[in-house]
Amino acid sequence: MRTRTSRLTALTVVLLVASALLACVAHAQPTGASRLTSDDPNNWPMYHRTYESYRYSPLAQINKTNVKDLQVAWVHQSGVVVQGLESTPLVIDGVLYYIASNNRVFALDGATGKEIWHYYTKLDPVVTTLFFQPYNRGLAAGHGNVYFGTLDGRVIALNMKTGKEAWISTLLETKKCSCNFTGAPLVVKDKVILGQTAGELPIQGKIFALKASDGSKAWEFNTIKNDPKSWGGESGK
């Protein structure tokens, strides 16, 4: 990595760690399976960085002896910080992508913090009545898009270069179930996989797989079924 990237800092402690991953500044290139499966230490292309989910970076330029010398290089304001930032940013080819409260998505030049594009999701007012809101854990990237689940039950794909909508898929009836999406999706081959938020609420927690090309649903799986055999109930012994 170039020397200037060692000066990058973050919006939060998580972003501070991610800043160490930035390579030379470049516009995002289409991210496909090869990008996600290649272990390039300069990128953090998915929520856990790799499919192994170790969340470990092999970069060593910032270490325990010089971390005390880091200084603020830039600050980016999302405009909405209710309950703070809870997402893990993605870093791909020098561009940092992150999602803030109320599903606001940003692409920034990692070296300068300059905004490349932003996308403010238009949410259904029902969102303000939900327990799980307004935060989001993160984005996924692949096939030239970034993907995220919304607080009102949709999954949205944005073009990585422009921030324009590629597709929108509605999966949940949030007004009926009070459920939504707050977790980070995962791109696996030609699918975008995402689990709905359920937590301690008495609702089914479902996992969905969408086709990355157009957002159509490939399959869904209920983690809590009305079937004792599926969760080890008495009649399932």
N, C-alpha and C positions, 0 to 999 in steps of 0.2 A: 504494500500500500504506500501511497505517496505520503510525504511528511505532513502535508497540510491536513490529511484526514485524521491524524492523531490528535488534532485540536478540536475535533467535533465533540459536542456535548449533546445533551438530550433535553427533551421537554420534561421527562421524568427520569428516575433512576434506570428504568428499563430502556429508555431511549439513549441514555448515556452509554450503556453497554452496547447497544446496537450501533452507535456512532463509530465504534472502533472497527466495524465491519465494512465501512465504506471504501470502495476502490476509487479509481479516477472517475471524474464526473463524465457521465454519458447519458443520453436519453435511453429510456427503457426499451429493450428489444422484446419481440414476442417471446413469451415464456412458455415453453412446451415441456414435454416429459424429460427431455435431455437436460434442461436447466434444473429441474427439480431433483433429478437423480444424480447429477454431478456434484461432488462435494467441493465446491469452490469456496474457500475460506473467506473470500471477500464479500460473499453474498449471504443473506439470511432470507431465503425465498419462501419459507412457510413458517407457521406458528412455532413449531419446535426446531426449526432450521433444517432438519433432515427427517426422513421417515422413521429412523431409529428413535427419534424423540428424546435424545440425550440433552438437547438444549446446550450443547457444548461448542464453543468456538475454538479452533486451533490457533487463531491469531495470537501473537505474543508481543506485539509492539507496545500495548498498554499492559502493564503488569503491576505486581504488588509494590515494586520499588518506585515506580514513577506515577502511579495513579493519583498521588497527592498533588501532583503538579498540574493536573487538568484544570482548564479554565473555560468559562463560557465563551463559545465561539459565535453562537446565534440562538435566538429564541423564536419559536413560531407559536402564535396564538390561534387556537381553534375557534374562538368566539363563544363557545359553550363549554363550560368546565364543571357542570353539575356532577357531583360525586367523583370528580377527577378523571384522569385518564387510566383506563384499565387494560388497554390493548397492547399487544406486542407488535411493534412495527416490522414491516418487511423492508429489506434492503436488497435491491437488484440493480446491478450495473450503475452504482452511484446515485440512484434515486431511492428516496425513502417514502414509503407508503404507510399511512396510519389512519385509524378511524377513531373519532372522538365521540363525545356524548351526542345523543340524538342522531346517530348514524351519519355524522359529517365525515366525509372521506377526503384525504389530502394526498397529493404527490409533491414532494419537495426535492430541490437540489440538495443532496446530502452535504456538500461542502460549504454552501452558503446559506442554506435555509430558505432560499427563494422559492416561492410557491409556483409550481408548474401548472397545476390545476386543482380545483376543489369541486366537490359534489355534495350539495346539501339535500338530503333525502326528505321528501314531502311525506310526513307521517300522518296516519289517521289519528284524530284527537283521542281515540280510546287509549292510546299509549299512556297518557297522563294518569290513567286510573290503574295501571298495572303495577304489580310489586317489583317485577324484574325490569327495571329501566332507570336511567336513560343510557346506561353503559353498554359497551361491547368489548369482547375480548380480542378481536382481531380480524384480519383479512386473509384471503387465500389468493394465490396468483397462478396463472397457467393459461396457455392457449391465447396469449396476447391480452388477457383480461385480468382484472382483480374482482373478487367475489366476496359478498358479505350477506349475512342474514339481517333482516330488519326487525325493529321492535313491534311492527304490526303484521308479522307473519309472512313476509316475502323474502325472496332471494334475488339479489340484483348483481348483474355483471356490468362492469365499466371497462371501457377500452383503456389500457394502461398508458398509452401515449396522450390521449385527449381527455379522458375522464367522461366521455360521452356514454350514455346507456347502450349496452349491447343487447341486453334482454332483461326482462323482469318476470319472475315466476311467483305466483301467489300459492302458498301451500297450506296456510293455517287460517281458520276462522277465529281470529283473535278476539272478536267481540263476544263469541260464545264460550271459548275455552280459557280466556285470560292467559293464553300461552303465546310465546313468541320465540325469537332467535336472538341470543346474546353471545353464543360461542363462535369461535373461529372455524370456518369451513376447512376442508382438506381436499385438494385436487389429487385424484388417483387416476392415472391414465386419462380416459376421456370423460370422467365423471367428477362432479362436485358433490362432496358428501358433507352433510350438516345435521346435527341433532337439535331438536327443539328444546327450549328451556322449560323445565318442569319443577326441578328443585323439590321443595316439600309440599307443593300443591298436589291435590288429589286428581291428577290428570295423567293420561298416558304420555310417556316420553317416547317420541318417535324419532327415528333416524331416516333421513331422506337421501337419495342419490339422484342427482339431476344430470342430464347430458350437458356437458360444458359448451357444446356448440350452440344450443338454442334454449336451454333452461327447461326443457320438457322432463317430466318425472320418469326416471328409469325404474325405481322401486322405492318402497318404504317398509320399515320394520318397526313393530311395536315392542319396546323393551319391557312393558308391563301389559301382559295379556290377561283376559278373563279366563285363565286356564291355569289352575294350580300346578299342573305338571311342568309348566314352563318356568316356574319360579320356586319349585321345591316345596309346595304346600303339602299338607297332610295326605291328601289323596294322590299326590304325585310320588309318594315313597314306594 
